[in-house]
Amino acid sequence: MDALPPAAAPGRGDRPAGDKLATNIVHFARTLRSAGLRVGPGQVLRAIEAVEAAGLTKRDDFYWTLHSVFVNRRDQREIFDQAFHVYWRNPRLLEKMMEMLLPQIGVPSDQDNRKQLSRRLQEALQPGQGEAPQEDNEPPKVEVEATFTVSDREVLQHRDFEQMSQAEIDEALRAISRLRLPVPERRTRRYRPARRGPRVDFRGSLRRALRPEGLIELRRRQPRLRPPPLVILCDISGSMARYTRMFLHFMHAITNDRDRVFCFTFGTRLNNVTRALRNRDVDIALQKASAQVEDWSGGTRIGQALHEFNNRWSRRVLGQGAVVLLITDGLDREGAAGLGEEMERLQKSCSRLIWLNPLLRYGGYEPKSQGNKAMLPFVDEFRPVHNLESLGGLIAALDARPHAADKRLAGWQTELRKE
């Protein structure tokens, strides 16, 4: 098999090659577990048996053999792919490690930027956590120092979800689980009893008059206040894969905090995951949601997904001044066909349409894609969502009354309407 590490080649001396390969698979499994994948002893034994059955004739066969054992969710594919190519000595290892050390550019040049090595994998590949034991007769190897420490709370608030290590992700998930969404209550058409209400409660007054003491004073009632429905439409396509896990935890926290929260995911199709996320246990809730959704990390058809939502769900969930959170980067593979019409219909069906876009974190962001141009004219608010601070800003914005759009959004909308 080409490009496999010397440690996986036939052993030297009295040590058989099979034992050497099994040892490397064990340490590779430890690396995956340190990077956040759930890998147990049973999977390690199955991986060794699978490799023995499949053989080592081709590198691709070896890759997919381990992939079939260690990867059981779509969001684990990228971590496994990077870990495999780093641990098993991909010829492009030096290029990947150099990318990790280069300074980051504030504004993305295009949507096909090279992927950086995951911080969770960097942390797992530190010396002593996932490497195989070195033998005395092997030549010394050049190591790249990639030591990361867990940020304190202040730094964690500004850390991009994409750049978080596994420890930081765990801390961020605990912070998200404590989020509370104080959406202002709205006046409904129903009334409730009150001592000084504006209307007379005739039924209550008549029931009071039937008592022995008779009717002393008229019963009153006032309008009932209730938080409006909250609808979350979350993009789970490949371009949003690095943020999907955080958004699902955010949706779970909000769903279990208040009533009338409706959660949908979309990529190439629309999925209603509200019932799955209502489970109190976050692991069970995400497991049910993952089993229900079939288009993780695929393409994006925003227009088609919004069309299905407007036809099937809008009249059911967009009543009494509903607020809609649309979480997407606006990259539509269908070329924004029919997207403008569906966005206009969605905006007219709710009281506030808030677009949350991770790309807005870049200071030089401009709506250049067709999807962004079609969506922006029909947005009430346009906000970034890429770290804990942005989620806190979203909660503060929902707690306050709707305000006029910021100058940047107003300028973009004016230019797009002229076009």
C-alpha positions in Angstrom: 0.0 0.0 0.0 1.5 3.3 -1.0 2.1 6.3 1.3 1.4 4.4 4.5 3.7 5.2 7.5 6.8 3.1 8.2 5.1 2.0 11.4 2.4 0.3 9.4 4.9 -1.5 7.1 6.1 -5.0 7.9 7.8 -5.0 11.3 11.5 -5.3 11.8 13.2 -7.9 14.0 11.1 -10.4 15.9 8.0 -8.3 16.0 5.4 -9.4 13.4 3.9 -6.8 11.0 0.3 -7.6 12.1 0.9 -6.6 15.7 2.5 -3.4 14.5 -0.4 -2.5 12.3 -2.9 -3.3 15.1 -0.9 -1.1 17.5 -1.1 1.8 15.0 -4.9 1.3 14.5 -5.3 1.4 18.3 -3.4 4.7 18.6 -5.3 6.1 15.5 -8.6 5.3 17.3 -7.3 7.2 20.4 -6.6 10.2 18.2 -10.1 10.1 16.9 -11.5 9.8 20.4 -9.4 12.8 21.5 -10.8 14.8 18.5 -14.4 14.2 19.6 -15.5 11.0 17.9 -17.1 8.3 20.0 -14.8 5.4 19.4 -14.8 2.4 21.9 -12.9 -0.8 22.3 -15.5 -2.7 20.2 -15.0 -0.5 17.2 -11.2 -0.9 17.5 -11.5 -4.7 17.4 -13.9 -4.5 14.5 -11.5 -2.2 12.6 -8.6 -4.6 13.1 -10.7 -7.5 11.9 -12.0 -5.5 8.9 -8.5 -4.5 7.8 -7.3 -8.1 8.1 -10.3 -9.1 5.9 -9.9 -6.3 3.3 -6.1 -6.5 3.1 -3.6 -3.7 2.4 -3.4 -3.7 -1.4 -4.6 -0.1 -1.9 -4.6 3.0 0.2 -8.2 3.8 -0.7 -9.4 0.4 0.5 -7.6 0.9 3.8 -9.2 4.4 4.1 -12.8 3.2 3.4 -12.3 0.2 5.6 -11.5 2.3 8.7 -14.1 4.9 7.6 -16.9 2.3 7.6 -16.0 1.3 11.2 -15.2 4.6 12.9 -17.6 7.0 11.1 -21.3 6.7 11.9 -22.5 10.3 11.4 -22.0 12.8 8.6 -20.5 15.5 10.8 -17.6 13.1 11.7 -16.4 12.7 8.1 -14.2 15.8 7.9 -12.5 15.0 11.2 -11.8 11.4 10.2 -10.6 12.5 6.8 -8.1 15.0 8.2 -7.0 12.6 11.0 -6.4 9.8 8.5 -4.3 11.8 6.1 -2.2 13.3 8.9 -1.8 10.1 11.0 -1.1 7.8 8.0 1.3 10.2 6.4 -0.4 11.8 3.4 2.1 13.3 1.0 0.4 16.6 1.5 1.0 16.6 5.2 3.6 19.4 5.1 1.2 21.6 3.1 -1.6 21.0 5.6 0.6 21.8 8.6 1.9 25.0 6.9 -1.7 26.1 6.3 -2.3 25.6 10.0 0.5 28.0 10.9 -0.2 30.7 8.3 -2.1 33.9 9.5 -5.8 34.0 8.6 -7.2 36.5 6.1 -10.0 38.6 7.4 -12.0 38.6 4.1 -12.6 35.3 2.2 -11.4 35.5 -1.4 -14.0 33.0 -2.6 -16.3 30.2 -1.4 -13.8 27.5 -2.3 -11.1 28.5 0.2 -8.8 25.7 1.4 -10.0 24.1 4.6 -7.9 24.6 7.6 -7.0 21.7 9.9 -9.6 21.3 12.6 -8.6 22.7 16.0 -10.0 19.5 17.6 -7.7 17.4 15.5 -4.7 19.8 16.2 -5.4 19.3 19.9 -5.7 15.5 19.6 -2.4 15.3 17.7 -0.4 16.9 20.4 2.5 14.8 21.6 1.4 12.1 24.0 -2.3 12.1 23.0 -2.7 10.2 19.8 0.8 9.3 18.5 2.1 5.7 18.4 5.1 4.9 20.7 8.4 5.7 19.1 11.1 3.0 18.8 14.7 3.5 19.5 15.9 2.3 16.1 13.7 4.7 14.2 15.1 8.0 12.9 14.0 11.2 14.7 11.0 13.0 13.2 10.4 16.7 12.7 7.5 17.8 14.8 5.3 20.9 14.5 4.4 22.6 17.8 0.7 23.0 17.9 -0.2 23.5 21.5 -3.5 25.1 22.3 -5.0 26.1 25.6 -8.7 26.6 26.6 -9.6 30.2 26.4 -11.2 32.0 29.4 -14.8 33.1 29.3 -14.1 36.5 27.8 -12.0 35.1 24.9 -14.5 32.3 24.4 -17.3 34.7 23.8 -15.4 36.1 20.7 -14.0 32.8 19.5 -15.4 31.7 16.1 -17.2 28.3 16.3 -15.1 27.2 13.4 -11.8 27.8 15.2 -12.7 26.2 18.6 -10.9 23.3 20.0 -12.8 20.3 21.5 -12.5 21.7 25.0 -13.8 25.1 23.9 -16.7 23.5 22.0 -17.7 21.6 25.1 -17.6 24.8 27.1 -19.6 26.7 24.4 -22.2 23.9 24.3 -22.7 24.3 28.1 -23.1 28.0 27.7 -25.6 27.6 24.9 -27.7 25.1 27.0 -28.1 28.0 29.6 -29.4 30.5 27.1 -32.8 31.9 27.7 -34.9 33.7 25.0 -37.0 36.5 26.5 -39.2 37.3 23.5 -41.6 40.1 24.4 -45.2 39.0 24.9 -47.9 40.1 22.4 -51.5 40.9 22.9 -53.9 38.1 21.7 -57.6 38.0 20.9 -58.4 36.0 24.0 -59.2 37.5 27.4 -58.4 36.4 31.0 -60.0 37.5 34.3 -58.6 40.7 35.9 -59.6 43.0 38.7 -59.4 46.2 36.6 -59.8 45.0 33.0 -61.3 47.1 30.3 -64.2 44.7 29.5 -67.0 43.3 31.6 -67.0 39.5 32.1 -70.7 38.8 31.8 -70.4 35.1 32.4 -68.3 35.6 35.5 -70.7 38.3 36.8 -73.7 36.0 36.3 -72.0 33.1 38.1 -71.2 35.6 41.0 -74.8 36.7 41.1 -76.0 33.2 41.8 -74.2 33.1 45.2 -76.3 33.9 48.4 -74.6 37.3 48.8 -75.6 38.3 45.3 -73.7 40.4 42.8 -71.4 42.8 44.7 -69.4 44.1 41.7 -69.0 43.3 38.1 -66.3 40.9 37.0 -63.7 42.3 34.6 -61.3 40.8 32.1 -58.3 42.0 30.0 -56.5 40.7 26.9 -54.2 37.8 27.4 -50.5 38.3 26.7 -48.5 35.5 25.2 -45.0 35.2 23.5 -45.4 35.0 19.7 -44.4 31.8 17.9 -40.7 31.4 17.0 -39.8 29.6 13.8 -36.2 28.6 13.1 -35.1 27.6 9.6 -31.5 26.3 9.7 -29.3 25.5 6.7 -27.4 22.2 7.2 -25.7 22.1 3.8 -22.0 21.4 3.3 -21.0 25.1 3.4 -22.6 25.4 6.9 -21.3 22.1 8.2 -18.8 23.7 10.7 -21.6 25.6 12.4 -24.5 23.0 12.2 -23.6 21.3 15.5 -23.8 24.6 17.5 -27.0 25.7 15.8 -28.7 22.4 16.6 -27.7 22.8 20.3 -29.0 26.4 20.2 -32.3 25.2 18.7 -32.6 22.5 21.4 -32.0 25.0 24.2 -34.6 27.4 22.8 -37.2 24.6 22.1 -37.0 23.4 25.7 -37.0 26.9 27.2 -40.4 28.1 25.9 -43.5 26.9 24.1 -44.5 27.4 20.4 -41.0 27.0 19.0 -40.9 25.3 15.6 -37.5 24.1 14.1 -36.8 23.2 10.5 -33.7 22.1 8.7 -33.1 22.4 5.0 -30.4 21.5 2.5 -31.8 19.9 -0.6 -35.2 19.3 1.2 -37.1 20.7 4.2 -37.4 18.7 7.4 -39.4 19.4 10.5 -37.3 18.4 13.5 -39.5 20.1 16.2 -40.7 17.0 17.8 -37.2 15.4 17.9 -35.7 18.5 19.6 -38.3 18.6 22.3 -36.7 15.7 24.1 -35.0 17.0 27.3 -31.9 14.9 26.8 -29.8 16.8 24.2 -28.0 13.6 23.0 -31.3 11.8 22.4 -32.8 14.8 20.8 -29.9 15.2 18.3 -29.8 11.5 17.6 -33.5 11.6 16.7 -33.0 14.7 14.5 -30.0 13.1 12.8 -32.0 10.0 12.0 -34.8 12.0 10.6 -32.7 14.2 8.3 -31.2 12.6 5.2 -29.4 15.6 3.5 -26.7 16.5 6.0 -23.7 18.4 4.4 -25.2 18.2 0.9 -26.2 20.9 -1.5 -28.5 23.8 -0.8 -31.9 24.6 -2.4 -33.1 27.6 -0.4 -35.8 28.6 -2.8 -37.3 25.1 -3.0 -37.1 24.7 0.8 -38.9 28.0 1.4 -41.5 27.2 -1.2 -42.3 23.9 0.6 -42.4 25.8 4.0 -44.7 28.5 2.6 -47.1 26.0 1.1 -47.2 23.4 3.9 -46.3 25.0 7.2 -46.7 28.8 7.1 -50.4 28.9 8.0 -49.8 26.4 10.8 -46.9 28.1 12.6 -46.8 31.7 11.4 -49.7 33.1 13.4 -50.0 35.8 16.1 -47.0 37.8 15.1 -44.5 35.0 14.6 -40.7 35.7 14.5 -38.7 33.8 11.9 -34.9 33.1 12.3 -33.4 32.2 9.0 -29.9 30.7 9.5 -28.0 30.3 6.2 -25.1 31.7 4.3 -27.3 32.4 1.3 -25.4 30.1 -1.1 -28.0 28.5 -3.4 -26.9 25.9 -5.9 -30.1 26.5 -7.9 -29.0 30.0 -8.8 -31.7 31.7 -6.6 -34.5 30.5 -8.9 -37.7 31.7 -7.3 -35.9 32.6 -4.1 -37.0 36.3 -4.2 -40.7 35.5 -4.5 -40.5 33.0 -1.6 -38.6 35.4 0.6 -41.2 38.1 0.0 -44.0 35.7 0.8 -42.3 34.6 4.0 -41.7 38.2 5.1 -45.3 39.1 4.6 -46.4 36.1 6.7 -44.5 37.0 9.8 -43.9 40.0 12.0 -40.1 39.9 11.9 -37.7 38.1 9.5 -34.2 37.9 10.9 -31.5 36.5 8.7 -28.5 35.1 10.6 -25.5 34.7 8.3 -22.0 33.4 9.5 -20.3 35.2 6.6 -21.3 38.6 8.0 -18.5 38.2 10.6 -16.1 39.4 7.9 -15.8 43.2 7.8 -15.6 43.3 4.0 -18.7 41.2 3.4 -20.6 42.1 0.3 -23.8 40.4 -1.1 -22.3 39.2 -4.4 -23.9 35.8 -4.8 -27.3 35.5 -6.5 -28.9 34.0 -3.4 -27.7 36.9 -1.2 -29.0 39.4 -3.7 -32.4 37.8 -3.9 -32.8 37.5 -0.1 -31.6 40.8 1.3 -34.4 43.0 0.0 -37.0 41.1 2.1 -35.1 40.9 5.4 -36.0 43.0 8.5 -32.7 42.4 10.3 -29.4 41.0 9.1 -27.1 39.7 11.9 -23.9 37.6 12.1 -24.0 34.3 14.0 -20.6 32.7 14.4 -19.8 32.9 18.2 -21.3 33.1 21.6 -21.2 36.9 21.5 -23.4 37.0 18.3 -25.9 34.6 19.9 -26.1 36.9 22.9 -26.6 39.9 20.6 -29.5 38.0 18.9 -31.1 37.3 22.3 -30.8 41.0 23.2 -32.3 42.0 19.8 -35.3 39.7 20.3 -35.9 41.0 23.7 -36.1 44.6 22.4 -38.8 46.0 20.2 -38.2 45.8 16.4 -36.0 48.7 15.2 -35.1 50.1 11.9 -32.5 48.2 9.8 -28.9 49.3 10.2 -27.2 51.5 7.6 -25.4 48.7 5.9 -28.5 46.6 5.4 -30.5 49.7 4.3 -27.8 50.6 1.7 -27.7 47.1 0.3 -31.5 46.9 0.0 -31.6 50.2 -1.8 -29.0 49.2 -4.3 -30.6 45.8 -4.9 -34.0 47.3 -5.4 -32.5 49.7 -8.0 -31.1 46.7 -9.9 
